[in-house]
Amino acid sequence: MTTSVFQLKCGIKNDPWGKQGKNSLAGVLCSKTPGTIEVEDDQHYSEMWMGTYPTVPSRILATGELLSEYLQKHPEVTGEGYKKWGTEVPFLPKILSFQKALPLQIHPDKKLAEKLHESQPDKYSDPNHKPEIAIALSNFELFVGFKPLHEIENLFKLAPLQRFLPTETNAPTFDDSLLREISRILLTLPPILVSETISSLLTIPEAQFGPNQRYIPGLLTRLKKMYPDTDNGSLVATILMNYMTLGPGEAVCVPADSMHAYLTGDIMECMARSDNVINTGFCPKAESDDVDLFTGSLSFTPHDVDSALLRGKKSDVGKCWKTEVYEPPFSEFSVLGVRLGKGEKEVHRAVKGVSLLVVVRGSGWMGVDGEKFELKEGWVYFVGAGVEVNFETEGGLLVYRPFAE
């Protein structure tokens, strides 16, 4: 009989922006699975990956077999999803922990990803797009998308920024086309000019930035401690992009081609099955991609804070109504969040495709077809298609379950 539910052993990355030691939720959760890692105080732990993507693939804990190989041998556990996605898990969930800004980046859309993969397969490892969502597990700061045009226009009335408006016309129409050009200008400024501009902005009283922008000087000061004050990303992020702070359980949606940079916090991230990224800021120049490629690919969604939010809502997958669902506007996945208090239970109806399940907090049990599986912090399970799942806990439980259907 084919096994459709089993515990996974996941891998972790050690990027320098990751939190160190036991301050990293990604590192701590990864270490909870037997036979994975011992958390070291001086090591950075940035991303725990779950799924079949070959960069950091998951294995079946009991046997050591790659999850991808098992699914190739037993496609029946993928259910109806096999017709659409084949035997690969069509999404890539991660736990991220970061203590300073990740690179300022976009993920290419499907058309551009195919082109980049064909021309530079070593750098762009797949032909897929990479829209994503991020659910806060702790207080989470980020930059995402562009501010409303009128807010950006007002900022460019400040003396240090006026010179960066294109000079073709004395009164340019402040629209997305102009914003694309401003992005290119700021990203190509010489380092000394970036530094001088930041220094000049820091001499301006906060009130002059406007009622919703008074945070800018403080953020510029913080970013100077994370990256050199010659980094173009600091200007682009603080002047052009939405700055957001989220609490646990709140989420954002980042479409393909949308500019973003995560600043501090711990998150559960889920994306279409891809690892393509175009970077231009908050990274060494040697790791920075072509600015014209970056700015030419930019989308202007979201264009304010509210449209970046992805609100969870009660899901009918949970028969006891203890489950929220985060449903992004793309087809590869949704994410279920199960939050149980002491002694509470939940039952998930069968879903048509595969799912992965990660325990973020607490402990309990999962029942499938009469078999019980223990749930502990950091443990990750694969759940095949078409099975009902029962959850129970004595002391409380928080589980996230990305699925495709």
C-alpha positions as CSV (number, residue, x, y, z in Angstrom):
1,M,0.0,0.0,0.0
2,T,1.4,3.4,-1.0
3,T,2.1,5.7,2.0
4,S,0.5,9.2,1.5
5,V,1.5,10.9,4.8
6,F,5.0,11.0,6.1
7,Q,7.4,13.3,8.0
8,L,10.0,15.2,6.0
9,K,13.6,16.2,6.7
10,C,14.2,19.7,5.4
11,G,17.3,21.7,4.6
12,I,18.4,25.2,5.6
13,K,20.4,28.0,4.0
14,N,23.0,30.2,5.7
15,D,22.8,33.6,3.9
16,P,24.5,36.4,5.8
17,W,21.3,38.4,6.2
18,G,19.8,35.5,8.3
19,K,19.4,35.7,12.0
20,Q,22.1,34.1,14.1
21,G,21.9,31.1,16.4
22,K,18.8,30.6,18.4
23,N,17.5,34.0,17.4
24,S,16.7,32.5,14.1
25,L,13.2,30.8,14.1
26,A,14.2,29.1,10.8
27,G,17.2,27.6,12.4
28,V,15.4,26.6,15.6
29,L,12.5,25.0,13.7
30,C,14.8,23.1,11.3
31,S,16.8,21.7,14.2
32,K,13.7,20.2,15.8
33,T,13.6,17.4,13.2
34,P,15.9,14.5,14.3
35,G,19.1,14.2,12.2
36,T,19.1,17.7,10.8
37,I,21.2,20.4,12.4
38,E,22.6,21.6,15.7
39,V,22.1,25.4,16.0
40,E,25.4,27.2,16.5
41,D,25.5,30.6,18.1
42,D,27.7,32.3,15.5
43,Q,26.0,30.8,12.4
44,H,23.4,32.5,10.2
45,Y,20.2,30.6,9.5
46,S,18.2,32.3,6.8
47,E,15.7,29.9,5.1
48,M,14.3,26.5,5.8
49,W,13.0,25.1,2.5
50,M,10.2,22.5,2.1
51,G,9.3,20.6,-1.0
52,T,10.8,19.2,-4.2
53,Y,12.9,22.1,-5.6
54,P,16.3,20.7,-6.3
55,T,18.4,23.6,-4.6
56,V,17.4,22.5,-1.1
57,P,15.2,19.4,-1.6
58,S,13.3,17.7,1.2
59,R,13.7,14.0,2.0
60,I,11.5,11.4,3.7
61,L,12.7,11.3,7.3
62,A,12.2,7.6,7.8
63,T,14.1,6.4,4.6
64,G,16.2,9.3,3.4
65,E,14.7,9.1,0.0
66,L,14.1,12.4,-1.9
67,L,10.5,13.5,-1.8
68,S,10.7,14.2,-5.6
69,E,11.9,10.6,-6.3
70,Y,9.1,9.1,-4.2
71,L,6.4,11.1,-6.0
72,Q,7.8,10.1,-9.4
73,K,7.4,6.4,-8.3
74,H,4.0,7.0,-6.7
75,P,2.2,9.6,-8.8
76,E,-1.2,8.4,-7.4
77,V,-0.6,10.3,-4.1
78,T,-0.7,13.6,-6.0
79,G,-4.4,13.1,-7.0
80,E,-5.9,15.3,-9.6
81,G,-3.0,17.7,-9.3
82,Y,-1.0,15.2,-11.4
83,K,-2.9,16.3,-14.5
84,K,-1.8,19.9,-14.0
85,W,1.5,19.8,-12.1
86,G,2.9,16.4,-12.7
87,T,4.7,14.8,-9.8
88,E,6.4,17.9,-8.5
89,V,5.0,19.9,-5.5
90,P,3.9,23.0,-7.5
91,F,4.8,25.4,-4.7
92,L,7.8,26.2,-2.5
93,P,7.2,27.0,1.2
94,K,10.0,28.4,3.4
95,I,10.5,29.7,6.9
96,L,12.6,32.8,6.7
97,S,14.4,34.7,9.5
98,F,16.3,37.9,8.7
99,Q,18.1,40.5,10.8
100,K,18.8,42.9,8.0
101,A,17.3,43.8,4.6
102,L,17.2,41.1,2.0
103,P,18.3,42.2,-1.5
104,L,16.0,44.6,-3.3
105,Q,14.4,42.3,-5.9
106,I,11.8,41.3,-8.3
107,H,10.8,37.8,-9.5
108,P,10.3,37.6,-13.3
109,D,6.9,36.8,-14.8
110,K,6.4,33.6,-16.8
111,K,7.3,35.1,-20.2
112,L,10.5,36.7,-18.9
113,A,11.5,33.7,-16.8
114,E,11.3,31.5,-19.9
115,K,13.5,33.9,-21.8
116,L,16.1,34.3,-19.0
117,H,16.2,30.5,-18.4
118,E,16.9,29.9,-22.1
119,S,19.7,32.5,-22.3
120,Q,21.2,32.0,-18.8
121,P,20.2,28.6,-17.4
122,D,23.1,28.6,-14.8
123,K,21.7,31.8,-13.3
124,Y,18.0,31.4,-13.9
125,S,17.5,27.8,-13.0
126,D,13.9,27.3,-14.2
127,P,11.4,28.8,-16.7
128,N,8.7,29.5,-14.1
129,H,7.3,32.7,-12.6
130,K,7.6,33.2,-8.8
131,P,4.7,35.1,-7.3
132,E,4.7,34.7,-3.5
133,I,3.0,35.4,-0.2
134,A,4.6,36.1,3.2
135,I,2.8,35.4,6.5
136,A,4.3,37.1,9.6
137,L,5.4,34.7,12.4
138,S,6.8,37.6,14.4
139,N,6.8,41.3,14.0
140,F,7.7,41.7,10.3
141,E,9.0,44.9,8.5
142,L,9.2,45.1,4.7
143,F,9.2,47.2,1.6
144,V,6.8,46.1,-1.1
145,G,5.5,47.7,-4.3
146,F,5.3,51.5,-4.9
147,K,3.8,54.1,-2.8
148,P,0.8,56.1,-4.2
149,L,2.0,58.4,-6.9
150,H,0.9,61.6,-5.0
151,E,3.1,60.6,-2.0
152,I,6.1,60.0,-4.2
153,E,5.5,63.3,-6.1
154,N,5.4,65.2,-2.8
155,L,8.7,63.7,-1.7
156,F,10.4,64.8,-4.9
157,K,9.6,68.4,-4.0
158,L,12.3,68.1,-1.3
159,A,15.5,69.9,-2.4
160,P,17.9,66.8,-2.3
161,L,15.6,64.9,-4.6
162,Q,14.5,67.5,-7.1
163,R,17.5,67.1,-9.3
164,F,16.6,63.4,-10.0
165,L,13.5,64.2,-11.9
166,P,13.9,63.7,-15.6
167,T,14.7,67.0,-17.3
168,E,13.0,66.5,-20.7
169,T,10.1,68.6,-19.5
170,N,9.6,71.3,-16.9
171,A,6.3,69.8,-15.6
172,P,6.3,66.1,-16.2
173,T,3.2,64.1,-15.7
174,F,3.8,62.1,-12.6
175,D,2.7,58.7,-13.7
176,D,4.0,55.1,-13.7
177,S,6.1,55.8,-16.8
178,L,7.9,58.6,-15.0
179,L,8.2,56.4,-11.9
180,R,9.9,53.7,-14.0
181,E,12.5,56.3,-15.2
182,I,13.0,57.7,-11.7
183,S,13.6,54.1,-10.4
184,R,16.3,53.7,-13.1
185,I,17.9,57.0,-12.2
186,L,18.1,56.2,-8.5
187,L,19.4,52.7,-9.1
188,T,22.3,54.1,-11.3
189,L,23.4,57.0,-9.2
190,P,27.2,57.0,-8.5
191,P,27.9,55.8,-4.9
192,I,29.2,59.2,-3.8
193,L,25.9,60.9,-4.9
194,V,23.9,58.3,-3.1
195,S,25.8,59.0,0.1
196,E,25.5,62.8,-0.3
197,T,21.8,62.5,-1.0
198,I,21.1,60.4,2.1
199,S,23.2,62.8,4.2
200,S,21.2,65.8,2.9
201,L,17.9,64.0,3.5
202,L,18.9,63.4,7.1
203,T,19.3,67.2,7.7
204,I,15.6,67.8,6.9
205,P,13.1,68.0,9.7
206,E,10.8,65.0,9.8
207,A,7.7,67.1,9.4
208,Q,8.8,68.2,5.9
209,F,8.5,64.6,4.6
210,G,4.8,64.7,5.0
211,P,2.3,63.2,7.5
212,N,2.7,59.6,6.3
213,Q,6.4,59.8,5.6
214,R,8.0,61.0,8.8
215,Y,9.6,57.5,9.3
216,I,12.0,58.0,6.4
217,P,14.9,59.6,8.2
218,G,14.8,57.0,10.9
219,L,14.7,54.2,8.3
220,L,17.6,55.7,6.4
221,T,19.6,55.8,9.6
222,R,18.8,52.1,10.3
223,L,19.7,51.1,6.8
224,K,23.1,52.8,7.0
225,K,23.9,50.4,9.8
226,M,23.0,47.4,7.7
227,Y,24.5,48.4,4.4
228,P,27.0,51.1,3.2
229,D,25.3,54.5,2.7
230,T,26.4,54.2,-0.9
231,D,23.8,51.5,-1.6
232,N,21.2,52.7,-4.1
233,G,18.7,50.4,-2.5
234,S,18.3,52.6,0.5
235,L,17.0,55.5,-1.6
236,V,14.7,53.4,-3.7
237,A,13.2,51.6,-0.8
238,T,12.6,54.5,1.5
239,I,11.5,57.1,-1.1
240,L,9.6,55.0,-3.7
241,M,8.3,51.9,-1.9
242,N,5.6,51.1,0.6
243,Y,7.0,50.5,4.1
244,M,4.9,48.1,6.1
245,T,4.9,46.5,9.6
246,L,2.9,43.4,10.2
247,G,2.1,41.4,13.3
248,P,1.9,37.5,13.5
249,G,-0.7,36.1,11.2
250,E,-0.9,39.1,8.9
251,A,0.2,38.6,5.3
252,V,1.2,40.3,2.1
253,C,1.0,39.2,-1.6
254,V,3.9,39.9,-3.9
255,P,3.0,39.3,-7.6
256,A,5.6,38.5,-10.2
257,D,7.6,41.6,-11.3
258,S,6.7,43.4,-8.1
259,M,9.6,45.1,-6.3
260,H,10.1,44.1,-2.6
261,A,12.7,43.8,0.1
262,Y,12.1,42.2,3.5
263,L,13.7,44.1,6.3
264,T,13.4,42.3,9.7
265,G,11.4,39.4,11.2
266,D,10.4,35.8,10.8
267,I,7.9,34.7,8.1
268,M,6.3,31.7,6.5
269,E,6.8,32.3,2.8
270,C,5.2,30.4,0.0
271,M,5.7,30.8,-3.8
272,A,5.2,29.2,-7.1
273,R,7.9,26.5,-7.6
274,S,10.8,28.7,-8.8
275,D,14.0,30.2,-7.6
276,N,14.4,33.0,-10.1
277,V,15.3,36.5,-8.8
278,I,16.6,39.7,-10.2
279,N,18.5,41.8,-7.5
280,T,19.6,45.4,-7.7
281,G,20.0,46.8,-4.1
282,F,21.1,45.7,-0.6
283,C,23.7,43.4,-2.1
284,P,27.3,43.6,-3.4
285,K,27.7,45.1,-6.8
286,A,29.0,41.8,-8.0
287,E,25.7,40.2,-7.1
288,S,23.5,43.0,-8.6
289,D,21.7,42.4,-11.8
290,D,21.3,44.7,-14.8
291,V,19.3,47.8,-13.9
292,D,17.7,48.1,-17.3
293,L,16.5,44.5,-17.0
294,F,15.1,45.2,-13.5
295,T,13.4,48.5,-14.3
296,G,12.1,47.3,-17.6
297,S,10.4,44.4,-15.9
298,L,8.8,46.3,-13.0
299,S,5.1,46.1,-12.4
300,F,3.2,48.8,-10.5
301,T,1.1,46.4,-8.4
302,P,0.7,46.9,-5.5
303,H,0.6,50.7,-5.5
304,D,-0.3,51.3,-1.8
305,V,-0.2,49.5,1.5
306,D,-3.8,48.2,1.5
307,S,-3.6,46.5,-1.9
308,A,-0.4,44.7,-0.7
309,L,-2.2,43.0,2.2
310,L,-3.5,39.5,1.9
311,R,-6.2,39.0,4.5
312,G,-6.9,35.5,5.8
313,K,-10.5,34.4,6.0
314,K,-12.4,31.5,7.5
315,S,-12.0,28.4,5.3
316,D,-14.6,25.7,4.7
317,V,-11.7,23.2,4.5
318,G,-11.9,23.3,8.3
319,K,-15.1,21.6,9.5
320,C,-14.8,23.1,13.0
321,W,-14.1,26.6,11.6
322,K,-10.7,26.8,13.3
323,T,-8.9,27.3,10.0
324,E,-8.1,30.4,8.0
325,V,-7.1,30.4,4.3
326,Y,-4.7,32.8,2.6
327,E,-5.8,32.8,-1.1
328,P,-3.5,34.7,-3.5
329,P,-4.7,35.6,-7.0
330,F,-2.7,32.8,-8.7
331,S,-3.4,29.1,-9.1
332,E,-0.4,27.3,-7.8
333,F,-1.3,27.2,-4.1
334,S,-3.3,28.6,-1.1
335,V,-2.2,28.4,2.5
336,L,-4.3,27.1,5.4
337,G,-3.5,28.3,8.9
338,V,-4.7,26.2,11.9
339,R,-4.7,27.9,15.3
340,L,-5.9,25.8,18.1
341,G,-6.2,26.7,21.8
342,K,-5.9,24.2,24.7
343,G,-7.9,21.1,24.1
344,E,-9.3,22.2,20.8
345,K,-9.7,20.1,17.6
346,E,-10.0,20.7,13.9
347,V,-10.9,18.5,10.9
348,H,-9.8,19.2,7.4
349,R,-11.9,17.8,4.6
350,A,-10.0,16.1,1.8
351,V,-8.3,18.4,-0.7
352,K,-7.8,17.3,-4.3
353,G,-4.0,18.0,-4.5
354,V,-0.9,17.6,-2.4
355,S,0.0,19.6,0.7
356,L,2.8,20.2,3.1
357,L,2.4,20.9,6.7
358,V,4.7,22.7,9.1
359,V,4.2,23.1,12.9
360,V,5.2,26.6,13.9
361,R,4.2,26.5,17.5
362,G,2.9,24.1,20.1
363,S,2.3,20.3,19.8
364,G,-0.5,17.8,19.2
365,W,-1.5,15.0,17.0
366,M,-2.7,14.6,13.4
367,G,-5.0,11.7,12.4
368,V,-5.2,10.3,8.9
369,D,-7.1,7.1,8.0
370,G,-7.0,5.8,11.5
371,E,-3.3,6.4,11.9
372,K,-2.0,9.1,14.3
373,F,1.1,11.3,13.7
374,E,2.8,13.3,16.4
375,L,3.1,17.0,15.8
376,K,5.9,19.0,17.4
377,E,7.4,22.4,16.7
378,G,9.4,22.4,13.5
379,W,8.1,19.1,12.2
380,V,7.1,19.0,8.6
381,Y,4.8,16.5,6.9
382,F,3.8,15.7,3.3
383,V,0.1,14.9,3.0
384,G,-1.1,13.3,-0.2
385,A,-4.3,14.2,-2.1
386,G,-7.7,13.1,-1.1
387,V,-7.3,12.4,2.7
388,E,-9.2,13.9,5.6
389,V,-6.9,15.2,8.3
390,N,-7.8,15.5,12.0
391,F,-5.9,17.8,14.4
392,E,-6.0,17.8,18.2
393,T,-3.9,19.4,20.9
394,E,-3.7,19.6,24.7
395,G,-1.7,22.8,25.0
396,G,-2.2,24.7,21.8
397,L,-1.1,24.4,18.2
398,L,-0.2,26.6,15.2
399,V,0.2,24.9,11.8
400,Y,0.5,26.2,8.3
401,R,-0.5,24.0,5.4
402,P,0.2,25.1,1.8
403,F,-1.8,23.1,-0.7
404,A,-2.7,22.9,-4.4
405,E,-6.1,22.1,-5.6
